[in-house]
Amino acid sequence: MLFLMTVQDTVQRDKIIYIYQSQYSRMAYTVSKYLHSREDIEDAVQDTLERLIRIIDRIDIDDPVRLKNLCCVVARNVAINRARQHKNKLLPLDEVFNTEDRAEPTPEDRVIENDLMSRLISAIDSMSDIYRDVCRLKYINELKENEIAKLLDLPPKTVNQRIFRGRQMLKNILMKESINA
């Protein structure tokens, strides 16, 4: 946790400590699917935390589902990149989607939003890994394309292309779901 020394703001430091304490085992488990030595797993979790520090101001620790998703997506992609560096053959990374800013919702709006969000999450989960991560980061965690590119260590054009294709897939999945309903 030497990287904590680089963080000056105590609020940010507390966020990082909370993320480390609450999500370490989940990130380590996610990483262990791709990396097998204990040292590689610990290094990958460390890299994940370093990437999360880059966007610490945008991370909402009060929403445990979004925090878990964010940590798992970033950890998985760090592990995949590390495994690639070790000449392992793995599948490419997932993708993300966009959301709009809204005024304070009414209770009815929240119920509708929760239903739509659960449908969106299930649609994203049915996508291939390449598009799933990017779509989660974009539409669930509401990150910008350049932030996603930094977190996943991908070129921005690749992220934009995956978001575009993922959005098309989501439209098709949700349209089929509404026709079958």
CYANA upper distance limits for C-alpha pairs under 8 A (distance plus 0.5 A):
  1 MET  CA     46 GLN  CA      8.22
  2 LEU  CA      6 THR  CA      8.37
  3 PHE  CA      7 VAL  CA      7.89
  3 PHE  CA     50 GLU  CA      7.63
  4 LEU  CA     13 ARG  CA      7.11
  4 LEU  CA     16 ILE  CA      8.30
  7 VAL  CA     12 GLN  CA      7.58
  7 VAL  CA     13 ARG  CA      6.66
  8 GLN  CA     12 GLN  CA      8.35
  8 GLN  CA     13 ARG  CA      7.91
  9 ASP  CA     13 ARG  CA      6.70
 10 THR  CA     14 ASP  CA      6.51
 11 VAL  CA     15 LYS  CA      6.78
 12 GLN  CA     16 ILE  CA      6.74
 12 GLN  CA     56 ILE  CA      7.14
 12 GLN  CA     57 ASP  CA      7.81
 13 ARG  CA     17 ILE  CA      6.69
 14 ASP  CA     18 TYR  CA      6.58
 15 LYS  CA     19 ILE  CA      6.62
 15 LYS  CA     56 ILE  CA      8.11
 15 LYS  CA     61 ILE  CA      7.64
 16 ILE  CA     20 TYR  CA      6.56
 16 ILE  CA     49 LEU  CA      8.24
 16 ILE  CA     53 ILE  CA      7.73
 16 ILE  CA     56 ILE  CA      8.14
 17 ILE  CA     21 GLN  CA      6.56
 18 TYR  CA     22 SER  CA      6.39
 19 ILE  CA     23 GLN  CA      5.98
 19 ILE  CA     24 TYR  CA      7.85
 19 ILE  CA     61 ILE  CA      8.07
 20 TYR  CA     24 TYR  CA      5.63
 20 TYR  CA     49 LEU  CA      8.02
 23 GLN  CA     27 MET  CA      6.55
 23 GLN  CA     68 LYS  CA      7.46
 23 GLN  CA     71 CYS  CA      7.65
 24 TYR  CA     28 ALA  CA      6.51
 24 TYR  CA     45 VAL  CA      7.82
 25 SER  CA     29 TYR  CA      6.54
 26 ARG  CA     30 THR  CA      6.69
 26 ARG  CA     68 LYS  CA      8.47
 26 ARG  CA     72 CYS  CA      7.67
 27 MET  CA     31 VAL  CA      6.58
 27 MET  CA     45 VAL  CA      6.80
 27 MET  CA     71 CYS  CA      6.96
 27 MET  CA     72 CYS  CA      6.24
 27 MET  CA     75 ALA  CA      6.25
 27 MET  CA     76 ARG  CA      8.39
 28 ALA  CA     32 SER  CA      6.48
 28 ALA  CA     41 ILE  CA      6.70
 28 ALA  CA     42 GLU  CA      7.64
 28 ALA  CA     45 VAL  CA      6.72
 28 ALA  CA     75 ALA  CA      8.46
 29 TYR  CA     33 LYS  CA      7.40
 30 THR  CA     34 TYR  CA      8.32
 30 THR  CA     72 CYS  CA      6.90
 30 THR  CA     75 ALA  CA      7.16
 30 THR  CA     76 ARG  CA      6.47
 31 VAL  CA     35 LEU  CA      6.59
 31 VAL  CA     41 ILE  CA      6.50
 31 VAL  CA     44 ALA  CA      7.45
 31 VAL  CA     45 VAL  CA      7.88
 31 VAL  CA     75 ALA  CA      6.55
 31 VAL  CA     76 ARG  CA      6.17
 31 VAL  CA     78 VAL  CA      8.40
 31 VAL  CA     79 ALA  CA      5.85
 32 SER  CA     36 HIS  CA      6.27
 32 SER  CA     41 ILE  CA      6.62
 34 TYR  CA     76 ARG  CA      8.40
 34 TYR  CA     79 ALA  CA      6.45
 34 TYR  CA     80 ILE  CA      6.92
 34 TYR  CA     83 ALA  CA      7.06
 35 LEU  CA     40 ASP  CA      6.82
 35 LEU  CA     41 ILE  CA      6.58
 35 LEU  CA     79 ALA  CA      7.04
 35 LEU  CA     82 ARG  CA      8.45
 35 LEU  CA     83 ALA  CA      6.97
 36 HIS  CA     40 ASP  CA      7.56
 36 HIS  CA     41 ILE  CA      7.47
 37 SER  CA     41 ILE  CA      6.82
 38 ARG  CA     42 GLU  CA      6.70
 39 GLU  CA     43 ASP  CA      6.57
 40 ASP  CA     44 ALA  CA      6.54
 41 ILE  CA     45 VAL  CA      6.77
 41 ILE  CA     79 ALA  CA      8.38
 42 GLU  CA     46 GLN  CA      6.64
 43 ASP  CA     47 ASP  CA      6.65
 44 ALA  CA     48 THR  CA      6.60
 44 ALA  CA     75 ALA  CA      7.50
 44 ALA  CA     78 VAL  CA      6.64
 44 ALA  CA     79 ALA  CA      6.47
 44 ALA  CA     82 ARG  CA      7.99
 45 VAL  CA     49 LEU  CA      6.76
 45 VAL  CA     75 ALA  CA      6.96
 46 GLN  CA     50 GLU  CA      6.76
 47 ASP  CA     51 ARG  CA      6.73
 47 ASP  CA     78 VAL  CA      7.61
 48 THR  CA     52 LEU  CA      6.73
 48 THR  CA     71 CYS  CA      8.05
 48 THR  CA     74 VAL  CA      6.63
 48 THR  CA     75 ALA  CA      5.88
 48 THR  CA     78 VAL  CA      6.97
 49 LEU  CA     53 ILE  CA      6.70
 50 GLU  CA     54 ARG  CA      7.35
 51 ARG  CA     55 ILE  CA      7.87
 51 ARG  CA     74 VAL  CA      8.45
 51 ARG  CA    150 LYS  CA      8.15
 51 ARG  CA    151 LEU  CA      6.26
 52 LEU  CA     56 ILE  CA      6.38
 52 LEU  CA     71 CYS  CA      8.46
 52 LEU  CA    151 LEU  CA      7.94
 55 ILE  CA     59 ILE  CA      7.20
 55 ILE  CA    147 GLU  CA      8.03
 59 ILE  CA     67 LEU  CA      7.82
 60 ASP  CA     66 ARG  CA      8.27
 60 ASP  CA     67 LEU  CA      7.35
 61 ILE  CA     67 LEU  CA      6.59
 63 ASP  CA     67 LEU  CA      6.69
 64 PRO  CA     68 LYS  CA      6.45
 65 VAL  CA     69 ASN  CA      6.67
 66 ARG  CA     70 LEU  CA      6.51
 66 ARG  CA    140 ILE  CA      7.39
 66 ARG  CA    141 ASN  CA      6.61
 67 LEU  CA     71 CYS  CA      6.62
 68 LYS  CA     72 CYS  CA      6.57
 69 ASN  CA     73 VAL  CA      6.51
 69 ASN  CA    136 ARG  CA      8.04
 70 LEU  CA     74 VAL  CA      6.67
 70 LEU  CA    136 ARG  CA      8.39
 70 LEU  CA    137 LEU  CA      7.17
 70 LEU  CA    141 ASN  CA      7.26
 71 CYS  CA     75 ALA  CA      6.42
 72 CYS  CA     76 ARG  CA      6.41
 73 VAL  CA     77 ASN  CA      6.78
 73 VAL  CA    133 ASP  CA      6.21
 73 VAL  CA    136 ARG  CA      8.49
 73 VAL  CA    137 LEU  CA      8.23
 74 VAL  CA     78 VAL  CA      6.63
 74 VAL  CA    151 LEU  CA      6.76
 74 VAL  CA    152 LEU  CA      6.84
 75 ALA  CA     79 ALA  CA      6.62
 76 ARG  CA     80 ILE  CA      6.64
 77 ASN  CA     81 ASN  CA      6.60
 77 ASN  CA     93 LEU  CA      6.81
 77 ASN  CA    152 LEU  CA      6.23
 78 VAL  CA     82 ARG  CA      6.64
 78 VAL  CA    152 LEU  CA      7.35
 78 VAL  CA    153 ASP  CA      8.41
 79 ALA  CA     83 ALA  CA      6.49
 80 ILE  CA     84 ARG  CA      6.62
 80 ILE  CA     90 LEU  CA      7.29
 80 ILE  CA     92 PRO  CA      8.36
 80 ILE  CA     93 LEU  CA      8.21
 81 ASN  CA     85 GLN  CA      6.79
 81 ASN  CA    153 ASP  CA      8.48
 82 ARG  CA     86 HIS  CA      6.93
 83 ALA  CA     87 LYS  CA      7.01
 83 ALA  CA     88 ASN  CA      5.79
 83 ALA  CA     89 LYS  CA      8.17
 83 ALA  CA     90 LEU  CA      8.03
 84 ARG  CA     88 ASN  CA      5.55
 84 ARG  CA     89 LYS  CA      6.92
 84 ARG  CA     90 LEU  CA      7.45
 91 LEU  CA    129 ASP  CA      8.16
 91 LEU  CA    130 ILE  CA      8.08
 92 PRO  CA    129 ASP  CA      7.61
 92 PRO  CA    130 ILE  CA      5.85
 93 LEU  CA    129 ASP  CA      6.42
 93 LEU  CA    130 ILE  CA      4.70
 93 LEU  CA    131 TYR  CA      7.49
 93 LEU  CA    133 ASP  CA      7.19
 93 LEU  CA    134 VAL  CA      8.24
 93 LEU  CA    152 LEU  CA      8.37
 94 ASP  CA    128 SER  CA      7.73
 94 ASP  CA    129 ASP  CA      5.07
 94 ASP  CA    130 ILE  CA      3.76
 94 ASP  CA    131 TYR  CA      4.34
 94 ASP  CA    132 ARG  CA      4.91
 94 ASP  CA    133 ASP  CA      4.16
 94 ASP  CA    134 VAL  CA      5.31
 94 ASP  CA    135 CYS  CA      7.67
 94 ASP  CA    162 ARG  CA      8.30
 95 GLU  CA    129 ASP  CA      8.22
 95 GLU  CA    130 ILE  CA      6.33
 95 GLU  CA    131 TYR  CA      4.15
 95 GLU  CA    132 ARG  CA      5.44
 95 GLU  CA    133 ASP  CA      4.80
 95 GLU  CA    134 VAL  CA      2.51
 95 GLU  CA    135 CYS  CA      4.79
 95 GLU  CA    136 ARG  CA      7.23
 95 GLU  CA    137 LEU  CA      7.65
 95 GLU  CA    138 LYS  CA      8.05
 95 GLU  CA    159 VAL  CA      7.38
 95 GLU  CA    162 ARG  CA      6.06
 95 GLU  CA    163 ILE  CA      6.25
 95 GLU  CA    166 GLY  CA      7.14
 96 VAL  CA    131 TYR  CA      7.18
 96 VAL  CA    132 ARG  CA      7.14
 96 VAL  CA    133 ASP  CA      6.24
 96 VAL  CA    134 VAL  CA      3.25
 96 VAL  CA    135 CYS  CA      2.72
 96 VAL  CA    136 ARG  CA      5.23
 96 VAL  CA    137 LEU  CA      5.14
 96 VAL  CA    138 LYS  CA      4.35
 96 VAL  CA    139 TYR  CA      6.50
 96 VAL  CA    148 ILE  CA      8.33
 96 VAL  CA    159 VAL  CA      8.49
 96 VAL  CA    162 ARG  CA      8.02
 96 VAL  CA    163 ILE  CA      6.00
 96 VAL  CA    166 GLY  CA      7.79
 97 PHE  CA    134 VAL  CA      7.07
 97 PHE  CA    135 CYS  CA      4.66
 97 PHE  CA    136 ARG  CA      6.95
 97 PHE  CA    137 LEU  CA      7.10
 97 PHE  CA    138 LYS  CA      4.00
 97 PHE  CA    139 TYR  CA      4.43
 97 PHE  CA    140 ILE  CA      7.90
 97 PHE  CA    142 GLU  CA      7.93
 97 PHE  CA    163 ILE  CA      6.30
 97 PHE  CA    166 GLY  CA      8.02
 97 PHE  CA    167 ARG  CA      7.24
 98 ASN  CA    135 CYS  CA      8.36
 98 ASN  CA    138 LYS  CA      5.34
 98 ASN  CA    139 TYR  CA      4.92
 98 ASN  CA    140 ILE  CA      8.46
 98 ASN  CA    142 GLU  CA      6.62
 98 ASN  CA    143 LEU  CA      8.13
 98 ASN  CA    144 LYS  CA      8.28
 99 THR  CA    138 LYS  CA      7.84
 99 THR  CA    139 TYR  CA      5.85
 99 THR  CA    140 ILE  CA      8.21
 99 THR  CA    142 GLU  CA      6.49
105 PRO  CA    109 ASP  CA      5.96
105 PRO  CA    110 ARG  CA      6.66
106 THR  CA    110 ARG  CA      6.75
107 PRO  CA    111 VAL  CA      6.86
108 GLU  CA    112 ILE  CA      6.83
109 ASP  CA    113 GLU  CA      6.38
110 ARG  CA    114 ASN  CA      6.43
111 VAL  CA    115 ASP  CA      6.75
112 ILE  CA    116 LEU  CA      6.62
113 GLU  CA    117 MET  CA      6.39
114 ASN  CA    118 SER  CA      6.60
115 ASP  CA    119 ARG  CA      6.76
116 LEU  CA    120 LEU  CA      6.52
117 MET  CA    121 ILE  CA      6.51
118 SER  CA    122 SER  CA      6.65
119 ARG  CA    123 ALA  CA      6.61
119 ARG  CA    174 LEU  CA      8.43
120 LEU  CA    124 ILE  CA      6.57
120 LEU  CA    170 LEU  CA      8.38
120 LEU  CA    174 LEU  CA      8.34
121 ILE  CA    125 ASP  CA      6.53
121 ILE  CA    136 ARG  CA      8.35
122 SER  CA    126 SER  CA      6.85
123 ALA  CA    127 MET  CA      7.33
123 ALA  CA    170 LEU  CA      6.95
123 ALA  CA    173 ILE  CA      6.85
123 ALA  CA    174 LEU  CA      7.45
124 ILE  CA    132 ARG  CA      6.08
124 ILE  CA    135 CYS  CA      7.33
124 ILE  CA    136 ARG  CA      7.63
124 ILE  CA    170 LEU  CA      7.45
125 ASP  CA    132 ARG  CA      6.87
126 SER  CA    132 ARG  CA      8.49
127 MET  CA    131 TYR  CA      6.92
127 MET  CA    132 ARG  CA      6.10
127 MET  CA    169 MET  CA      8.26
128 SER  CA    132 ARG  CA      6.50
129 ASP  CA    133 ASP  CA      7.02
130 ILE  CA    134 VAL  CA      7.96
130 ILE  CA    162 ARG  CA      8.06
131 TYR  CA    135 CYS  CA      6.52
131 TYR  CA    162 ARG  CA      6.51
131 TYR  CA    163 ILE  CA      7.68
131 TYR  CA    165 ARG  CA      8.24
131 TYR  CA    166 GLY  CA      5.92
132 ARG  CA    136 ARG  CA      6.59
132 ARG  CA    166 GLY  CA      8.17
133 ASP  CA    137 LEU  CA      6.71
134 VAL  CA    138 LYS  CA      6.54
134 VAL  CA    148 ILE  CA      7.67
134 VAL  CA    159 VAL  CA      7.66
134 VAL  CA    162 ARG  CA      7.53
134 VAL  CA    163 ILE  CA      6.96
135 CYS  CA    139 TYR  CA      6.23
135 CYS  CA    140 ILE  CA      7.98
135 CYS  CA    163 ILE  CA      6.89
135 CYS  CA    166 GLY  CA      7.03
135 CYS  CA    167 ARG  CA      8.20
136 ARG  CA    140 ILE  CA      5.54
136 ARG  CA    141 ASN  CA      6.91
137 LEU  CA    141 ASN  CA      5.27
137 LEU  CA    142 GLU  CA      6.66
137 LEU  CA    143 LEU  CA      6.29
137 LEU  CA    148 ILE  CA      7.33
138 LYS  CA    142 GLU  CA      5.33
138 LYS  CA    143 LEU  CA      5.55
138 LYS  CA    144 LYS  CA      7.05
138 LYS  CA    145 GLU  CA      7.79
138 LYS  CA    148 ILE  CA      8.06
138 LYS  CA    163 ILE  CA      8.31
139 TYR  CA    143 LEU  CA      8.05
143 LEU  CA    147 GLU  CA      6.70
143 LEU  CA    148 ILE  CA      6.95
144 LYS  CA    148 ILE  CA      6.78
145 GLU  CA    149 ALA  CA      6.65
145 GLU  CA    156 PRO  CA      7.29
145 GLU  CA    159 VAL  CA      7.02
145 GLU  CA    160 ASN  CA      7.11
146 ASN  CA    150 LYS  CA      6.80
146 ASN  CA    156 PRO  CA      6.52
147 GLU  CA    151 LEU  CA      6.65
148 ILE  CA    152 LEU  CA      6.46
148 ILE  CA    159 VAL  CA      7.68
149 ALA  CA    153 ASP  CA      6.05
149 ALA  CA    154 LEU  CA      5.34
149 ALA  CA    155 PRO  CA      6.41
149 ALA  CA    156 PRO  CA      5.77
149 ALA  CA    159 VAL  CA      6.53
150 LYS  CA    154 LEU  CA      7.17
154 LEU  CA    158 THR  CA      7.05
154 LEU  CA    159 VAL  CA      7.20
155 PRO  CA    159 VAL  CA      7.06
156 PRO  CA    160 ASN  CA      6.66
157 LYS  CA    161 GLN  CA      6.58
158 THR  CA    162 ARG  CA      6.64
159 VAL  CA    163 ILE  CA      6.58
160 ASN  CA    164 PHE  CA      6.66
161 GLN  CA    165 ARG  CA      6.70
162 ARG  CA    166 GLY  CA      6.24
163 ILE  CA    167 ARG  CA      6.43
164 PHE  CA    168 GLN  CA      6.94
165 ARG  CA    169 MET  CA      6.79
166 GLY  CA    170 LEU  CA      6.58
167 ARG  CA    171 LYS  CA      6.68
168 GLN  CA    172 ASN  CA      6.87
169 MET  CA    173 ILE  CA      6.62
170 LEU  CA    174 LEU  CA      6.48
171 LYS  CA    175 MET  CA      6.45
172 ASN  CA    176 LYS  CA      6.65
173 ILE  CA    177 GLU  CA      6.71
174 LEU  CA    178 SER  CA      6.68
175 MET  CA    179 ILE  CA      6.71
176 LYS  CA    180 ASN  CA      6.69
177 GLU  CA    181 ALA  CA      6.63
